[in-house]
Amino acid sequence: MANKDNISKKEQELWKLAGAFGYCQISHKVLSKPIVSDYMGRLYNKEDVLLYLIRKRKLRKEKKHQKLKALEDGSDEAKNHNTKKDTSEDSDPFPYLKSTKDLVELNIEYNEQDGTVKCPLSGKIFHLRSEKDSDINQLQLCYLVPCGCTVGKEILDQYLDVENKKAHILAKTSKSRCCVKMKCPVCGSVTCGGDVIDINPRDDAEKERLSDRMRELSNFGLTHSLVPQKKAKKIRMKRKGDPKEQPKEDVKKQKVA
């Protein structure tokens, strides 16, 4: 076993990157299909994420039930509840995972036996579980939302450049991707250059772009998968007293008056 003192920072980063590609980020099990990904390009086994979401929902209901029971009993704990900060979300390592809408299932040519991914456009093979530095450095994959088609980053960047030229856009910055409407080169579904997600991005600028994308989607009431958020949330965002929220009978009375 290697001595930690003899491991360079670069080697640690490479090993961490290899783990992020080859293993589920929730269960730390070897990746197995179906594979899903979040807004930052992290990879998960769909089955493990579903189990996590079920446990999370169950825990939330239990805490809500305990709070209601304490209020009914009139205990001191209930009286002091409002003054205490709820740290349950702070302790959650995946607070951004609230439902399956926050994930995109990948359409990926993944061989579970040897841990390789084949790019459907170039035919290039990526070794997700390899410990060789050369293989780890080659791990540059991305997928498109909402279809989830997964391809090599290099060839997709070339495809984006072509689409940029067609649209007369200069791709000088990563954020210029957002302006490009295009068809997925794999399945043909309509997507947008801004909805290309790098898997486990290394570049800080790309991480910032993905975070900005998620904030923008949230402002429009959309999730990572481009599926709308809960309708209840939209209703709460409406102004109080809006005629749409009033009973139909009250609206008719106002018109008659």
C-alpha positions as semicolon CSV with decimal commas, in nm:
position;residue;x (nm);y (nm);z (nm)
1;M;0,000;0,000;0,000
2;A;0,133;0,342;-0,096
3;N;0,244;0,581;0,176
4;K;0,024;0,895;0,184
5;D;0,333;1,111;0,238
6;N;0,476;0,986;-0,092
7;I;0,160;1,065;-0,292
8;S;0,172;1,395;-0,478
9;K;-0,118;1,637;-0,491
10;K;-0,160;1,567;-0,862
11;E;-0,186;1,194;-0,798
12;Q;-0,448;1,255;-0,527
13;E;-0,652;1,467;-0,767
14;L;-0,629;1,201;-1,038
15;W;-0,737;0,925;-0,801
16;K;-1,027;1,139;-0,677
17;L;-1,130;1,206;-1,037
18;A;-1,112;0,835;-1,121
19;G;-1,340;0,759;-0,825
20;A;-1,587;1,027;-0,939
21;F;-1,613;0,866;-1,281
22;G;-1,617;0,498;-1,191
23;Y;-1,836;0,495;-0,879
24;C;-2,175;0,621;-0,761
25;Q;-2,131;0,939;-0,555
26;I;-2,401;0,835;-0,305
27;S;-2,340;0,464;-0,246
28;H;-1,975;0,452;-0,363
29;K;-2,065;0,134;-0,549
30;V;-1,933;0,063;-0,898
31;L;-2,145;0,244;-1,156
32;S;-2,415;0,028;-1,310
33;K;-2,690;0,117;-1,555
34;P;-2,918;0,300;-1,542
35;I;-2,687;0,591;-1,461
36;V;-2,813;0,940;-1,373
37;S;-2,641;1,276;-1,329
38;D;-2,709;1,604;-1,148
39;Y;-2,661;1,965;-1,260
40;M;-2,287;1,957;-1,182
41;G;-2,222;1,643;-1,383
42;R;-2,183;1,406;-1,086
43;L;-2,270;1,043;-1,155
44;Y;-2,501;0,814;-0,958
45;N;-2,660;0,472;-0,985
46;K;-3,029;0,542;-1,039
47;E;-3,133;0,268;-0,798
48;D;-2,914;0,409;-0,519
49;V;-3,046;0,762;-0,574
50;L;-3,406;0,643;-0,558
51;L;-3,338;0,469;-0,227
52;Y;-3,171;0,786;-0,097
53;L;-3,469;1,003;-0,200
54;I;-3,714;0,761;-0,034
55;R;-3,515;0,771;0,292
56;K;-3,491;1,149;0,270
57;R;-3,866;1,186;0,220
58;K;-3,938;0,945;0,504
59;L;-3,706;1,133;0,739
60;R;-3,870;1,463;0,649
61;K;-4,216;1,323;0,726
62;E;-4,095;1,181;1,057
63;K;-3,953;1,519;1,163
64;K;-4,275;1,695;1,060
65;H;-4,479;1,444;1,260
66;Q;-4,256;1,490;1,566
67;K;-4,291;1,867;1,541
68;L;-4,672;1,850;1,520
69;K;-4,689;1,606;1,810
70;A;-4,468;1,832;2,022
71;L;-4,692;2,130;1,942
72;E;-5,002;1,935;2,041
73;D;-4,840;1,827;2,368
74;G;-4,734;2,186;2,438
75;S;-4,385;2,073;2,541
76;D;-4,097;2,311;2,605
77;E;-3,925;2,166;2,300
78;A;-4,212;2,287;2,083
79;K;-4,204;2,636;2,241
80;N;-3,834;2,668;2,170
81;H;-3,858;2,520;1,822
82;N;-3,890;2,855;1,647
83;T;-3,577;2,988;1,815
84;K;-3,365;2,690;1,714
85;K;-3,207;2,665;1,373
86;D;-3,293;2,351;1,180
87;T;-2,961;2,198;1,078
88;S;-3,108;1,892;0,905
89;E;-3,043;2,035;0,559
90;D;-2,696;2,150;0,656
91;S;-2,605;1,791;0,744
92;D;-2,747;1,660;0,416
93;P;-2,454;1,594;0,179
94;F;-2,688;1,621;-0,122
95;P;-2,935;1,904;-0,044
96;Y;-2,981;1,976;-0,415
97;L;-3,131;1,629;-0,475
98;K;-3,498;1,664;-0,389
99;S;-3,665;1,453;-0,658
100;T;-3,594;1,266;-0,979
101;K;-3,652;1,596;-1,161
102;D;-3,310;1,705;-1,036
103;L;-3,148;1,424;-1,235
104;V;-3,107;1,326;-1,598
105;E;-3,083;0,961;-1,696
106;L;-2,788;0,910;-1,930
107;N;-2,814;0,751;-2,271
108;I;-2,463;0,609;-2,244
109;E;-2,277;0,324;-2,412
110;Y;-2,136;0,187;-2,088
111;N;-1,979;-0,156;-2,044
112;E;-2,029;-0,251;-1,681
113;Q;-1,782;-0,542;-1,692
114;D;-1,471;-0,344;-1,783
115;G;-1,595;0,004;-1,689
116;T;-1,557;0,159;-2,033
117;V;-1,766;0,415;-2,220
118;K;-1,779;0,436;-2,599
119;C;-1,846;0,769;-2,765
120;P;-2,121;0,709;-3,025
121;L;-1,983;0,986;-3,248
122;S;-1,610;0,915;-3,258
123;G;-1,596;0,554;-3,139
124;K;-1,336;0,652;-2,880
125;I;-1,319;0,435;-2,567
126;F;-1,296;0,594;-2,220
127;H;-1,177;0,384;-1,924
128;L;-1,371;0,497;-1,616
129;R;-1,210;0,263;-1,363
130;S;-0,853;0,266;-1,488
131;E;-0,578;0,376;-1,247
132;K;-0,342;0,482;-1,527
133;D;-0,274;0,855;-1,536
134;S;-0,301;0,858;-1,915
135;D;-0,651;0,704;-1,905
136;I;-0,767;0,932;-1,624
137;N;-0,650;1,242;-1,808
138;Q;-0,854;1,131;-2,109
139;L;-1,177;1,124;-1,906
140;Q;-1,354;1,414;-2,072
141;L;-1,719;1,332;-2,133
142;C;-2,038;1,535;-2,146
143;Y;-2,409;1,485;-2,199
144;L;-2,701;1,684;-2,331
145;V;-3,020;1,778;-2,149
146;P;-3,290;1,657;-2,166
147;C;-3,206;1,351;-2,380
148;G;-2,902;1,245;-2,173
149;C;-2,697;1,136;-2,476
150;T;-2,335;1,101;-2,360
151;V;-2,042;1,172;-2,590
152;G;-1,676;1,272;-2,581
153;K;-1,624;1,638;-2,490
154;E;-1,368;1,701;-2,766
155;I;-1,592;1,593;-3,054
156;L;-1,898;1,768;-2,909
157;D;-1,699;2,092;-2,879
158;Q;-1,621;2,057;-3,249
159;Y;-1,989;2,006;-3,321
160;L;-2,074;2,316;-3,114
161;D;-1,819;2,520;-3,308
162;V;-1,995;2,425;-3,632
163;E;-2,334;2,518;-3,484
164;N;-2,184;2,846;-3,358
165;K;-2,062;2,934;-3,705
166;K;-2,403;2,854;-3,851
167;A;-2,559;3,091;-3,602
168;H;-2,279;3,347;-3,655
169;I;-2,174;3,332;-3,291
170;L;-1,813;3,359;-3,180
171;A;-1,748;3,093;-2,912
172;K;-1,489;3,291;-2,722
173;T;-1,636;3,212;-2,382
174;S;-1,800;2,902;-2,238
175;K;-2,117;3,104;-2,165
176;S;-2,171;3,160;-2,539
177;R;-2,296;2,800;-2,552
178;C;-2,626;2,922;-2,408
179;C;-2,712;3,106;-2,731
180;V;-2,693;2,800;-2,956
181;K;-3,011;2,609;-3,035
182;M;-2,931;2,276;-3,196
183;K;-3,023;1,913;-3,244
184;C;-2,853;1,638;-3,047
185;P;-2,599;1,476;-3,285
186;V;-2,690;1,134;-3,146
187;C;-3,071;1,118;-3,120
188;G;-3,176;1,434;-3,305
189;S;-3,381;1,583;-3,020
190;V;-3,385;1,962;-2,983
191;T;-3,151;2,100;-2,718
192;C;-2,944;2,408;-2,642
193;G;-2,571;2,468;-2,622
194;G;-2,616;2,587;-2,266
195;D;-2,765;2,250;-2,172
196;V;-2,445;2,061;-2,245
197;I;-2,320;1,925;-1,911
198;D;-1,956;1,831;-1,861
199;I;-1,929;1,516;-1,651
200;N;-1,718;1,585;-1,341
201;P;-1,576;1,912;-1,480
202;R;-1,225;2,013;-1,374
203;D;-1,224;2,369;-1,503
204;D;-1,344;2,631;-1,252
205;A;-1,499;2,839;-1,529
206;E;-1,709;2,541;-1,639
207;K;-1,818;2,472;-1,282
208;E;-1,926;2,836;-1,252
209;R;-2,118;2,811;-1,581
210;L;-2,307;2,504;-1,458
211;S;-2,391;2,677;-1,128
212;D;-2,513;2,987;-1,316
213;R;-2,724;2,767;-1,542
214;M;-2,892;2,604;-1,242
215;R;-2,965;2,940;-1,079
216;E;-3,118;3,067;-1,402
217;L;-3,334;2,755;-1,437
218;S;-3,452;2,789;-1,075
219;N;-3,554;3,150;-1,140
220;F;-3,772;3,025;-1,426
221;G;-3,922;2,751;-1,211
222;L;-3,735;2,471;-1,387
223;T;-3,523;2,183;-1,261
224;H;-3,197;2,044;-1,400
225;S;-3,390;1,808;-1,627
226;L;-3,590;2,109;-1,759
227;V;-3,904;1,967;-1,596
228;P;-4,103;2,234;-1,406
229;Q;-4,083;2,246;-1,028
230;K;-4,381;2,166;-0,808
231;K;-4,700;2,356;-0,896
232;A;-4,745;2,441;-0,528
233;K;-4,430;2,648;-0,541
234;K;-4,564;2,848;-0,836
235;I;-4,888;2,918;-0,652
236;R;-4,697;3,053;-0,350
237;M;-4,507;3,289;-0,579
238;K;-4,832;3,456;-0,694
239;R;-4,936;3,778;-0,526
240;K;-5,204;3,761;-0,258
241;G;-5,533;3,903;-0,376
242;D;-5,470;3,811;-0,739
243;P;-5,812;3,753;-0,904
244;K;-5,693;3,409;-1,019
245;E;-5,660;3,301;-0,657
246;Q;-6,006;3,429;-0,554
247;P;-6,314;3,205;-0,574
248;K;-6,506;3,241;-0,900
249;E;-6,818;3,359;-0,714
250;D;-6,627;3,650;-0,553
251;V;-6,489;3,756;-0,892
252;K;-6,839;3,757;-1,041
253;K;-6,968;3,974;-0,754
254;Q;-6,687;4,224;-0,815
255;K;-6,783;4,247;-1,184
256;V;-7,152;4,305;-1,100
257;A;-7,062;4,575;-0,848
